[in-house]
């Protein structure tokens, strides 16, 4: 996992980030966009990792990656999409470095399935409960859900960030919504029960 460092947005982190930026030949526009993107990146990372500590480390790693690979950013394109893609890539790399088979086996022990519409659940349930339930989704579904429903990216933009076809994003999002309804109706968002759900990718 990433080395524990300062919380993004904190004075100490911003000072540290400023010193890193100063060590590179970075334009004012680039550095301003990087700092401005931190709140959204942290929210996205928390949705992926499920914990504040891991999310903070992931965001800091993404900032460092962006600085070292700043030449890969294409002027005129969306900076936030580029940063979200870096976060997504780092998270996937992290998952692959662990015992992925074991984690997937645990995830697939959960059973999902319901005919209840997601809109009714979203209108009824608190954001915190939804967030906690989302941590039980497979990583691909969780990322799609965060990108589209939380961060407001279009299907096309989310697909570019995740580097998959638009149809794949739509499928993952649909499955994530069905799964969330099942978890929330069983109280899984609060209790974290894992006895009866099976995730589909």
C-alpha positions as CSV (number, residue, x, y, z in Angstrom):
1,X,0.0,0.0,0.0
2,X,1.0,3.6,-0.3
3,X,3.1,5.3,2.4
4,X,1.1,7.2,4.9
5,X,1.4,10.9,4.4
6,X,-0.5,14.2,5.0
7,X,-4.1,14.7,4.3
8,X,-4.9,16.3,0.9
9,X,-6.2,19.8,1.4
10,X,-4.4,20.2,4.8
11,X,-1.8,23.0,5.1
12,X,1.0,20.6,5.5
13,X,0.0,18.6,2.4
14,X,-0.4,21.8,0.3
15,X,3.0,23.0,1.4
16,X,4.5,19.7,0.5
17,X,2.7,19.7,-2.8
18,X,3.9,23.2,-3.5
19,X,7.5,22.1,-2.9
20,X,7.0,19.2,-5.3
21,X,5.5,21.4,-7.9
22,X,8.4,23.8,-7.5
23,X,10.8,21.0,-8.2
24,X,9.3,20.5,-11.7
25,X,8.8,22.8,-14.6
26,X,5.1,23.2,-14.1
27,X,2.9,25.9,-15.5
28,X,0.7,28.0,-13.2
29,X,-2.3,26.7,-14.9
30,X,-1.3,23.1,-14.3
31,X,-0.5,23.6,-10.6
32,X,-3.8,25.6,-10.1
33,X,-5.8,22.8,-11.7
34,X,-4.0,20.2,-9.6
35,X,-4.8,21.9,-6.3
36,X,-8.4,22.7,-7.4
37,X,-9.0,19.0,-8.2
38,X,-8.0,17.7,-4.8
39,X,-11.5,17.7,-3.1
40,X,-13.1,15.7,-5.9
41,X,-10.2,13.4,-6.2
42,X,-10.3,12.6,-2.5
43,X,-14.1,11.9,-2.6
44,X,-13.6,9.6,-5.6
45,X,-10.6,7.9,-3.9
46,X,-12.6,7.4,-0.7
47,X,-15.4,5.8,-2.8
48,X,-12.8,3.4,-4.3
49,X,-10.9,2.5,-1.1
50,X,-13.6,2.7,1.5
51,X,-11.4,4.4,4.1
52,X,-10.2,8.0,4.5
53,X,-6.6,6.9,5.2
54,X,-6.2,4.9,2.1
55,X,-8.0,7.5,0.0
56,X,-5.6,10.2,1.2
57,X,-2.6,8.1,0.3
58,X,-4.1,7.2,-3.0
59,X,-4.7,10.9,-3.9
60,X,-1.1,11.9,-2.9
61,X,0.3,9.1,-5.0
62,X,-1.9,10.4,-7.9
63,X,-0.5,13.9,-7.5
64,X,3.0,12.6,-7.6
65,X,2.3,10.5,-10.7
66,X,0.7,13.6,-12.3
67,X,3.8,15.7,-11.6
68,X,6.2,13.1,-13.0
69,X,4.1,12.5,-16.0
70,X,2.8,16.0,-16.6
71,X,4.1,15.8,-20.2
72,X,1.4,13.3,-20.9
73,X,-1.4,15.7,-20.2
74,X,-2.8,17.2,-23.5
75,X,-3.6,20.9,-23.3
76,X,-7.2,21.5,-24.3
77,X,-8.5,18.3,-22.7
78,X,-10.2,18.0,-19.3
79,X,-7.6,18.0,-16.5
80,X,-10.0,16.5,-14.0
81,X,-10.6,13.5,-16.3
82,X,-6.9,13.0,-16.6
83,X,-6.5,13.0,-12.8
84,X,-9.4,10.7,-12.2
85,X,-7.9,8.3,-14.7
86,X,-4.6,8.4,-12.8
87,X,-6.4,7.6,-9.5
88,X,-8.3,4.8,-11.1
89,X,-5.1,3.3,-12.6
90,X,-3.2,3.4,-9.3
91,X,-6.1,1.8,-7.5
92,X,-6.3,-1.0,-10.0
93,X,-2.5,-1.5,-9.8
94,X,-2.9,-1.8,-6.0
95,X,-5.6,-4.3,-6.2
96,X,-3.6,-6.4,-8.6
97,X,-0.6,-6.3,-6.3
98,X,-2.7,-8.0,-3.5
99,X,-4.2,-11.4,-3.4
100,X,-7.0,-10.5,-5.8
101,X,-8.4,-14.0,-6.1
102,X,-9.1,-14.1,-2.4
103,X,-10.7,-10.7,-2.4
104,X,-12.9,-11.6,-5.4
105,X,-13.9,-14.8,-3.7
106,X,-15.1,-12.9,-0.7
107,X,-16.9,-10.4,-2.8
108,X,-18.7,-13.1,-4.8
109,X,-20.0,-14.6,-1.6
110,X,-22.4,-11.7,-1.6
111,X,-25.8,-12.2,-3.3
112,X,-27.5,-9.3,-5.1
113,X,-30.8,-9.1,-6.8
114,X,-33.9,-7.0,-6.5
115,X,-36.6,-5.6,-8.7
116,X,-37.0,-2.4,-6.7
117,X,-36.1,0.8,-8.5
118,X,-32.9,2.5,-7.6
119,X,-34.5,6.0,-7.6
120,X,-36.8,5.2,-4.7
121,X,-33.9,3.9,-2.7
122,X,-31.7,6.9,-3.5
123,X,-34.5,9.2,-2.4
124,X,-35.1,7.3,0.8
125,X,-31.6,6.5,2.1
126,X,-28.9,8.8,3.5
127,X,-25.7,9.4,1.6
128,X,-23.6,7.9,4.3
129,X,-25.5,4.7,4.2
130,X,-25.2,4.5,0.5
131,X,-21.4,5.2,0.7
132,X,-20.9,2.4,3.2
133,X,-22.9,0.0,1.1
134,X,-20.9,1.0,-2.0
135,X,-17.7,-0.2,-0.4
136,X,-19.1,-3.8,-0.7
137,X,-19.4,-3.5,-4.5
138,X,-16.8,-5.0,-6.8
139,X,-14.1,-2.3,-7.6
140,X,-15.2,-1.9,-11.2
141,X,-18.9,-1.3,-10.3
142,X,-17.9,1.0,-7.4
143,X,-15.8,3.1,-9.7
144,X,-18.5,3.4,-12.3
145,X,-21.0,4.4,-9.6
146,X,-18.7,7.1,-8.2
147,X,-17.8,8.6,-11.6
148,X,-21.3,8.9,-13.0
149,X,-23.7,9.4,-10.0
150,X,-21.3,11.1,-7.6
151,X,-18.8,13.1,-9.7
152,X,-21.2,13.8,-12.5
153,X,-19.2,12.5,-15.4
154,X,-21.1,11.4,-18.6
155,X,-21.0,7.8,-19.6
156,X,-18.5,8.7,-22.3
157,X,-16.2,10.6,-19.9
158,X,-16.4,7.8,-17.3
159,X,-15.6,5.3,-20.0
160,X,-12.5,7.3,-21.0
161,X,-11.4,7.5,-17.4
162,X,-11.9,3.8,-16.8
163,X,-10.5,3.0,-20.3
164,X,-13.4,0.7,-21.2
165,X,-16.2,0.9,-23.8
166,X,-19.3,3.1,-22.9
167,X,-21.5,0.0,-22.9
168,X,-19.3,-1.5,-20.2
169,X,-19.7,1.5,-18.0
170,X,-23.5,1.4,-18.5
171,X,-23.6,-2.3,-17.6
172,X,-21.4,-1.8,-14.5
173,X,-23.5,1.1,-13.3
174,X,-26.8,-0.8,-13.8
175,X,-25.5,-3.8,-11.8
176,X,-24.1,-1.5,-9.1
177,X,-27.5,0.1,-8.7
178,X,-29.3,-3.2,-8.4
179,X,-26.7,-4.4,-6.0
180,X,-26.9,-1.3,-3.8
181,X,-30.7,-1.6,-3.5
182,X,-30.3,-5.2,-2.3
183,X,-27.6,-4.3,0.2
184,X,-29.5,-1.3,1.6
185,X,-32.8,-3.1,1.9
186,X,-31.0,-5.8,3.9
187,X,-29.4,-3.2,6.1
188,X,-26.0,-3.9,4.6
189,X,-25.0,-0.3,4.4
190,X,-25.0,0.0,8.1
191,X,-24.2,-3.5,9.3
192,X,-22.0,-4.7,6.5
193,X,-23.6,-8.1,6.3
194,X,-21.9,-10.3,3.8
195,X,-23.9,-13.5,4.1
196,X,-26.2,-13.2,1.1
197,X,-25.0,-11.5,-2.0
198,X,-23.3,-12.4,-5.3
199,X,-21.7,-9.7,-7.3
200,X,-21.8,-9.7,-11.1
201,X,-19.2,-7.8,-13.1
